[in-house]
Amino acid sequence: MIQFTPVGDSGVLAVCGSEISEQVNAQVMALDAAVQAAQLPGVVETVPTYAALLVTLDPLQTDADTLIPALRRLWDALPPVSSTAAGRLVEVPVCYGGDYGPDLAFVAQHAELTEQQVIDIHCGRDYRIFMLGFLPGFPYLGGLDEQLFTPRLNTPRTAIPAGAVGIGGEQTGIYPIASPGGWQLIGRTPRKLFDPESGALPYTAGDRIKFEPITAAEFAALAAKEGTT
């Protein structure tokens, strides 16, 4: 059952569930699309998360008492939502191991697998983007194979390069810009994922990502083309 809660004087939080699941997240994305399409007066922005949607508002134009009934009507009008509902499939090339993925060996050891088996498993499925956060464009991806669940680093790194692909606990994700971080790094993509000038991203919450393994030579060629060398 959905719950609507005012957030200060400038937002409403619509909580669609209490668990991280594709079904709940699909409902969040469906409500998000409905809110954006409705263009409700006073709505400034929507921020989808794992199981909730934050709707920010301009308190000079509307308030929670007005917005919550409108959001509930949109929710009640939603058709049945499938857990497989998703946006685009975005392919992300990744060079695994070595200098590109310094923690691949540890992940393999932890899983009692070879490094190639880790790569094959990691690339063997597509991943739903549950939400974006932590960094601009950082995709929190669902669907990681349980064999690859790996604890985060005990001591986070102070510098991780843009494009690094990592595993943190039960999730995998991509660092779109250089930053500190504590996830186990298994590879790196040469794609430019976040443009700070335009804010553009090749994906959004609700899309799916498919990792494609590439060689170091292919990484260098793509990095030169993308300007990420």
N, C-alpha and C positions, 0 to 999 in steps of 0.2 A: 504494500500500500504506500502510495506517495505521501510525503510530508512536505509542507511548505512552511518555511521559517524566515521571518524578517532578519536581515543582517544589517544592523544599524539603521540609518535612515536612507541608505542608498543601495539596498540590494535585497534580494529574496533568494534563499537557497531551497531548491527543489530536490529532496532526497528520494531517489527511486528505489533504493535497496540498501542492504547492510553488508553485502558481500561483493567481492571482485569476481565478476563473471561476465561472459560475453552477452548473455541475455539481458542482464541489468544494464550493461554499458550500451547495448543497442537501444534500450528504452531511453537512456539519457540522450543519445544522439538523435533519436526520433523527436523527442521533445525540443531539443535544441533547434532542429530544422524547422519545426512548427513555429517556435517563437520568432525565429528570424523571418520566416515567411509572413507572419501575421503583422509585423512592423507595429507592435503595440506602442502607443504614445508614451514617451518618457523612458523607454528602454534604451540603454546606452550600449551594453555589451553583454554577450553570453560567454560563460567559461565552463565547458564540459569537463568533468573529472571521471574517475572510475565509476562512481555510483550516484553522482549528484550533478546538478546544473546550477551554477551561480548566475543569476540574472541581475546585472547592475542597473540602477535607474537614476534618473535626474530628479532629486527631491523637489525641484521647483516645478516639475511637470506632472509628477505622479507620486504615489506612495505605496507601501506594501499592502494596505487595506484595499486599494484599487487593483493592484497588480495580481495579487494572489487569486482572486476569483477568475480573472482572465486566464491565468496560467492553468488553473484547474479545468476550465472549459476546453482549453487546447489539449490537455492531457486526456480528458474524457473522450475527446473526438478522435484520438489516435487509433488507427487500425491496429490489429494484432502485429506485433513486432517480432521478427525472426532473429534468433541469435546469430545467424549467418549474414544478416544484413550488414553491408559494409560499403565503403566508398571505393576509391581506386586502388589498384594493386600497383605499388611502386617498387621497382627493382633497384636494389642498392648493391653495387659491386664492392667486394671486400677482399683485401689481401690478408690472409690469415698467418699468424705465427711470426717468428723472428722479431725484428725490430718493430714490425707492424702490430704484433700481438704478443707482448712479452709474457703474458700470463697463460698462454695457451697450454704450455706444458703442465702447469699446476692444475688447470681445469681438467686436463686429461688424466692426470694422476689421481685427482680427487674422485673422478668418475670411474676410475679403473678402465679407461679406454685409451686407444691410441689417439694421437693428435689428429690424424686423418678422420677417425671415427667421429671426433668432436665436430670437425668441420662439416662432415657429411650430415650429421644430425642437425647442426645449427642451420644448415642451408636446406634441410629437407622439408621445411614447411613454411607457410607464410604467417605473419604475426599481426594481430590486430593492434592498432594504436589506440590504447585506452584513453590516454590523455597526453597533453604536452605540458612540461613544467621543468622546474629546477633551473634550467637554462633556456634561453630563447630557442624554441624548436626541438628540445630534447624529447624524443618519443618514448613513452613508457609502453613497452610491448608485452602483450599477453600471449600465452601459448607455448612458452619455452618447454621443451621436453624435460621431464623430471630427472632424467639421467644427467642433465647438465646443470642442475641446481648447485650453485657454488657460493660459499660465504663471501661477503665483501672483504676487502683488505683490512687487516687490523689497524694499519696506519694509512690513511688516504694519501695519494700522491698530491704534491703541490702543483703539478703541471701535467696536464694530459692534452695531447694534440687534437685539433679539430678533426672530426671524422673517425675518432676512435670508437670501436665497437666493443661493448663490454657485457659482462654478466654480473648481476648483483642479486644474490639470493635466488629467488624464483623468477627473476625477470631478465630480459636482455634489452639493450638500448644503444643509442648512438649519441656521442658527444658532438653536437653540431658546431661548437666553437671551443677554442682552447680554454681549459679551466682546471681547477683542482677536482679530485674525484676519488672515490674508493672502490669502484667496480673492478672486477678482474678483466683485463684487456686481452681480447683474443684476436683482434684484427683491426683494420682501419680501411675506411673508404676514401677514395680520392675525390668524391663528389662534393661540391660546395653546397651544403645543406641550408645554411642561413646567410642571407644577405643583410647586413646591418643597415644599409642605406635604404633599402626598399622594404625590409621585413619579410621578404618573400621566402616561402618554403615549398619544397616539392611534394609535401604531404600535409594532411591535417588530421585531427582526431577523428577516428572512425574509418580511416583508410587502413590498408594492409601493406606490410613491407615484406619483400622477399629478398633474402640475401643471396648474391651470386658470387662464387669464389673466382678470384682472378690472380694472375701471377704478378711478381714484382715488376716485370717489364710492362705489363698491362697497366699496373698502378701508375708507373712513371708517365706513361703516355697519356692516360686520362687526367692525371694531376696537372700535366703541362697544358692540356686542353681546357681544364676547369680553372686554371690559375691558382691551384692550391698547393703548389710545390713549396 
